[in-house]
Amino acid sequence: MTTVLYAILSMSAVVCVAATVVRAVGYARAPLHLRWELYPVPHEAPDRAAHGGSYFEESNWWTREPHCNLRGELTAMFSEILFLKALREFNLRLWWRSYPFHLGLYLLIATAVLVVATAVASLFAPALVAGAVGGTIVGAVRVLYRLTGVVGLALTLIGAGGLLHRRLTDPDLRPYTTPGDIFNLTLFLVALGLVSAGLVLRPAGGPDIASIVAGLLVWDTAIRVPGLLGTGLALSALLAAYIPFTHMSHFVGKYFTYHAVRWDDAANRRGGTIERTLAEYLTYRPTWAAPHVTADGVRTWAEVVTTNPTTGAKR
């Protein structure tokens, strides 16, 4: 059981990281998107961002480099990532279910980081851990990750249950609910429910999460992981490996949606990167089913976009 669990945990971690990187690289290499140009753009200068202005308002703007307000951009990212600001403003009913789910996941990620750090310190710096200062710090970290773990599990389960209930009962969401949505939320409930039950029912003297992680790092198969807890951990690891292959990988895509679509206001300057990229796109030979576009795979984009589609149309 322990060897199988270690194998699943290791392979799932590798797959999760690799798939996430591949997904991010795919987004980064995607063709230029049609920009939304919805203002205010948070990286604008504060005085312009306050009223939704743009550096395009300036005279001879093309002769100046646009100002990047990094603080404004980071503030907008922080409020969106940590508090789901847009969802709260535009769909408060859904936010009450989605926010506990996301906050719980954030806490579980923080818990995993703290657990791994504790296990590494215990294995590779035992003298430091045994010292008064080091022991106090490690003890405090153990208390912290137990707290974040319990709260994270509770919030994620509550959020997943609330989202599943909303999916199943809200007629407005029914047209947008697929079997995959139901499966994903159910998988969260089952996997994290088993972990929670495994921790609560763990026999006296049984290994905790930090001990299991430490055993994994040195491949100590002598550790006897309780079956219920081991099953929950294995299923949770498989869930983590599965997420980057689904639409739940929006945690990667959201960065590009904001920075490469919604907030992209870079000017198309003569001889610049955008001009060269668009010139290459005009050589593509698109194939669209709509006959009025006449994108037959033979004509280039340049020919398509410079042709009046109404020319020769019957009246």
C-alpha positions as CSV (number, residue, x, y, z in Angstrom):
1,M,0.0,0.0,0.0
2,T,2.7,2.5,1.0
3,T,4.8,1.8,-2.1
4,V,1.8,2.2,-4.4
5,L,0.9,5.4,-2.6
6,Y,4.4,6.9,-3.0
7,A,4.4,6.0,-6.7
8,I,1.0,7.7,-7.2
9,L,2.0,10.8,-5.3
10,S,5.3,11.1,-7.2
11,M,4.0,10.5,-10.7
12,S,1.0,12.8,-10.1
13,A,3.2,15.6,-8.9
14,V,5.4,15.3,-12.1
15,V,2.4,15.1,-14.4
16,C,0.7,18.1,-12.7
17,V,3.8,20.3,-13.0
18,A,4.6,19.2,-16.5
19,A,1.1,19.6,-17.8
20,T,0.7,23.0,-16.2
21,V,4.0,24.1,-17.9
22,V,2.9,22.8,-21.2
23,R,-0.4,24.5,-20.9
24,A,1.2,27.8,-20.0
25,V,3.7,27.6,-22.9
26,G,0.8,26.8,-25.2
27,Y,-1.0,30.0,-24.1
28,A,2.2,32.0,-24.4
29,R,2.8,30.9,-28.0
30,A,-0.8,31.3,-29.1
31,P,-1.5,33.8,-31.9
32,L,-2.3,37.4,-31.0
33,H,-5.8,37.8,-29.7
34,L,-8.3,40.4,-30.6
35,R,-7.9,42.9,-27.8
36,W,-10.9,43.9,-25.7
37,E,-9.5,47.4,-24.8
38,L,-11.8,47.7,-21.9
39,Y,-10.8,50.6,-19.7
40,P,-9.6,51.3,-17.1
41,V,-6.5,49.3,-17.7
42,P,-4.8,49.0,-14.2
43,H,-1.3,49.5,-15.5
44,E,-2.1,52.9,-16.7
45,A,-0.9,55.9,-14.7
46,P,-3.0,56.4,-11.6
47,D,-4.5,59.7,-12.7
48,R,-5.7,58.2,-16.0
49,A,-6.8,54.8,-14.5
50,A,-9.0,56.7,-12.1
51,H,-11.3,57.8,-14.9
52,G,-10.7,55.0,-17.3
53,G,-8.3,57.0,-19.5
54,S,-5.5,55.8,-21.7
55,Y,-2.0,57.0,-22.8
56,F,-3.6,57.3,-26.2
57,E,-5.2,60.6,-24.9
58,E,-1.8,62.3,-25.0
59,S,-0.7,64.3,-27.9
60,N,2.0,62.6,-30.0
61,W,1.6,59.5,-27.8
62,W,3.4,57.4,-30.4
63,T,6.6,59.2,-29.7
64,R,6.6,58.2,-26.0
65,E,7.0,54.9,-24.2
66,P,3.8,54.1,-22.3
67,H,4.0,54.3,-18.5
68,C,3.5,51.0,-16.7
69,N,1.9,51.3,-13.3
70,L,3.1,48.0,-11.8
71,R,1.5,48.8,-8.4
72,G,-1.9,49.2,-10.0
73,E,-1.6,46.0,-12.0
74,L,-0.5,44.0,-8.9
75,T,-3.3,45.5,-6.9
76,A,-5.8,44.4,-9.5
77,M,-4.3,41.0,-9.8
78,F,-4.3,40.6,-6.0
79,S,-8.0,41.5,-5.6
80,E,-9.0,39.3,-8.4
81,I,-7.0,36.2,-7.4
82,L,-7.5,36.4,-3.7
83,F,-11.1,37.7,-3.5
84,L,-12.6,36.9,-7.0
85,K,-13.5,40.6,-7.2
86,A,-15.2,40.4,-10.6
87,L,-17.4,37.5,-9.7
88,R,-18.4,39.2,-6.4
89,E,-19.5,42.3,-8.3
90,F,-21.4,40.7,-11.2
91,N,-22.7,37.4,-9.7
92,L,-22.9,37.5,-5.9
93,R,-25.0,34.4,-5.6
94,L,-22.4,32.3,-7.4
95,W,-19.6,34.1,-5.5
96,W,-20.9,32.8,-2.2
97,R,-20.3,29.3,-3.4
98,S,-17.2,29.8,-5.6
99,Y,-15.2,31.8,-3.1
100,P,-15.1,29.3,-0.3
101,F,-14.1,26.7,-2.9
102,H,-11.2,28.8,-4.2
103,L,-10.1,30.1,-0.8
104,G,-10.1,26.5,0.5
105,L,-7.8,25.4,-2.4
106,Y,-5.4,28.3,-1.7
107,L,-5.2,27.2,2.0
108,L,-4.6,23.6,0.9
109,I,-1.8,24.7,-1.4
110,A,-0.3,26.7,1.5
111,T,-0.7,23.7,3.7
112,A,1.2,21.4,1.2
113,V,4.0,23.9,1.0
114,L,4.3,24.1,4.8
115,V,4.1,20.3,5.2
116,V,6.9,19.8,2.6
117,A,9.1,22.4,4.2
118,T,8.6,20.8,7.6
119,A,9.4,17.4,6.3
120,V,12.5,18.6,4.5
121,A,13.8,20.4,7.6
122,S,13.2,17.4,9.8
123,L,15.1,15.1,7.3
124,F,18.0,17.3,6.2
125,A,18.4,19.7,9.1
126,P,17.7,17.7,12.3
127,A,20.2,19.6,14.4
128,L,18.4,22.9,13.5
129,V,15.0,21.4,14.3
130,A,16.3,20.0,17.6
131,G,17.5,23.5,18.7
132,A,15.5,25.8,20.8
133,V,14.9,28.3,18.1
134,G,14.5,25.8,15.3
135,G,12.2,23.6,17.4
136,T,10.0,26.6,18.2
137,I,9.7,27.6,14.6
138,V,8.9,24.1,13.4
139,G,6.4,23.7,16.2
140,A,4.7,26.9,15.1
141,V,4.7,25.8,11.5
142,R,3.1,22.5,12.5
143,V,0.3,24.4,14.3
144,L,-0.1,26.7,11.3
145,Y,-0.4,23.9,8.7
146,R,-2.8,21.9,10.8
147,L,-5.0,25.0,11.0
148,T,-4.8,25.9,7.3
149,G,-5.3,22.2,6.4
150,V,-8.5,21.8,8.5
151,V,-10.0,25.2,7.4
152,G,-8.9,24.5,3.8
153,L,-10.5,21.1,3.7
154,A,-13.7,22.4,5.2
155,L,-14.0,25.4,2.9
156,T,-13.2,23.4,-0.2
157,L,-15.8,20.8,0.6
158,I,-18.4,23.4,1.4
159,G,-17.7,25.3,-1.8
160,A,-17.7,22.2,-4.0
161,G,-20.9,21.0,-2.4
162,G,-22.5,24.5,-3.0
163,L,-21.3,24.6,-6.6
164,L,-22.6,21.1,-7.3
165,H,-26.0,22.0,-5.8
166,R,-26.2,25.1,-7.8
167,R,-25.3,23.2,-11.0
168,L,-28.0,20.6,-10.3
169,T,-30.8,23.0,-9.3
170,D,-30.3,26.3,-11.0
171,P,-32.2,26.4,-14.3
172,D,-30.1,29.3,-15.5
173,L,-26.9,27.2,-15.2
174,R,-28.5,24.1,-16.7
175,P,-27.6,24.9,-20.4
176,Y,-24.0,25.4,-19.4
177,T,-23.6,22.4,-17.1
178,T,-21.9,19.4,-18.7
179,P,-21.3,15.9,-17.3
180,G,-17.7,16.9,-16.9
181,D,-18.7,19.7,-14.5
182,I,-20.6,17.3,-12.3
183,F,-17.8,14.8,-12.4
184,N,-15.2,17.3,-11.4
185,L,-17.0,18.7,-8.4
186,T,-18.0,15.2,-7.3
187,L,-14.4,14.1,-7.6
188,F,-13.3,17.0,-5.3
189,L,-16.0,16.0,-2.8
190,V,-15.0,12.3,-2.8
191,A,-11.2,12.8,-2.8
192,L,-11.1,15.5,-0.1
193,G,-13.9,13.8,1.9
194,L,-11.8,10.6,2.1
195,V,-8.7,12.6,3.2
196,S,-10.8,14.3,5.9
197,A,-12.3,11.0,7.1
198,G,-8.9,9.4,7.0
199,L,-7.4,12.1,9.2
200,V,-10.3,12.0,11.7
201,L,-10.3,8.2,11.9
202,R,-6.5,7.8,11.9
203,P,-5.6,5.2,14.5
204,A,-3.5,6.3,17.5
205,G,0.1,6.4,16.6
206,G,-0.6,6.4,12.9
207,P,1.5,8.7,10.7
208,D,0.3,12.2,10.0
209,I,0.6,14.0,6.7
210,A,4.1,15.4,7.4
211,S,5.4,11.9,8.3
212,I,4.0,10.5,5.1
213,V,5.7,13.3,3.1
214,A,9.0,12.7,4.9
215,G,8.7,9.0,4.2
216,L,8.0,9.8,0.5
217,L,11.1,12.0,0.3
218,V,13.4,9.1,1.4
219,W,11.1,6.4,0.1
220,D,10.6,4.8,3.5
221,T,8.2,2.0,2.9
222,A,8.3,0.9,6.5
223,I,5.6,3.6,7.2
224,R,2.2,2.0,7.4
225,V,-0.4,4.5,6.0
226,P,-4.0,3.7,7.0
227,G,-6.0,2.5,4.1
228,L,-8.7,5.2,4.2
229,L,-6.2,8.1,4.5
230,G,-3.9,6.5,1.8
231,T,-6.9,6.2,-0.6
232,G,-7.9,9.8,0.0
233,L,-4.3,11.0,-0.6
234,A,-3.9,8.9,-3.7
235,L,-7.2,10.1,-5.2
236,S,-6.3,13.7,-4.3
237,A,-3.0,13.3,-6.1
238,L,-4.7,11.9,-9.2
239,L,-7.1,14.9,-9.1
240,A,-4.2,17.3,-9.0
241,A,-2.6,15.6,-12.1
242,Y,-6.0,15.6,-13.8
243,I,-6.8,19.3,-13.3
244,P,-4.3,20.8,-15.9
245,F,-6.0,18.7,-18.6
246,T,-9.5,20.2,-18.0
247,H,-11.1,23.6,-18.1
248,M,-10.2,23.9,-14.4
249,S,-6.8,24.9,-15.6
250,H,-8.2,28.4,-15.9
251,F,-5.8,29.3,-13.1
252,V,-3.2,29.3,-15.9
253,G,-5.3,30.8,-18.7
254,K,-6.6,33.6,-16.6
255,Y,-3.2,35.3,-16.5
256,F,-3.0,35.4,-20.3
257,T,-6.7,36.4,-20.6
258,Y,-6.0,39.5,-18.5
259,H,-2.5,40.4,-19.7
260,A,-2.7,39.4,-23.4
261,V,-6.3,40.2,-24.1
262,R,-8.1,42.4,-21.6
263,W,-5.2,44.7,-20.5
264,D,-3.1,44.6,-23.7
265,D,-2.9,48.2,-25.0
266,A,0.5,48.0,-26.6
267,A,0.8,50.2,-29.7
268,N,1.4,48.6,-33.1
269,R,4.5,50.5,-34.0
270,R,6.1,50.5,-37.4
271,G,8.8,47.9,-37.6
272,G,7.8,46.5,-34.2
273,T,7.0,42.9,-33.0
274,I,3.2,43.3,-33.5
275,E,3.6,44.5,-37.1
276,R,5.9,41.6,-38.0
277,T,3.6,39.1,-36.3
278,L,0.5,40.4,-38.2
279,A,2.4,40.4,-41.5
280,E,3.1,36.7,-40.9
281,Y,-0.6,36.1,-40.1
282,L,-1.6,37.7,-43.4
283,T,0.2,34.9,-45.3
284,Y,-1.9,32.2,-43.6
285,R,-4.4,30.4,-45.8
286,P,-7.6,30.0,-43.6
287,T,-10.3,27.5,-44.1
288,W,-13.7,28.6,-42.9
289,A,-17.1,26.9,-43.7
290,A,-18.9,30.3,-44.2
291,P,-19.0,30.7,-48.0
292,H,-19.2,34.5,-47.9
293,V,-15.7,34.7,-46.4
294,T,-14.3,32.7,-49.3
295,A,-11.6,31.2,-47.0
296,D,-11.0,28.1,-49.1
297,G,-7.5,27.3,-48.0
298,V,-6.0,28.7,-51.2
299,R,-6.5,32.4,-50.7
300,T,-4.3,34.1,-48.1
301,W,-5.6,36.2,-45.2
302,A,-4.4,39.3,-47.0
303,E,-6.6,38.4,-50.0
304,V,-9.6,37.6,-47.8
305,V,-9.5,40.8,-45.8
306,T,-9.0,43.0,-48.9
307,T,-11.9,41.5,-50.8
308,N,-15.4,42.9,-50.5
309,P,-17.6,39.9,-49.7
310,T,-20.7,41.6,-51.2
311,T,-19.1,42.0,-54.6
312,G,-21.0,39.9,-57.1
313,A,-23.7,39.0,-54.6
314,K,-27.1,38.5,-56.0
315,R,-29.6,41.2,-55.1
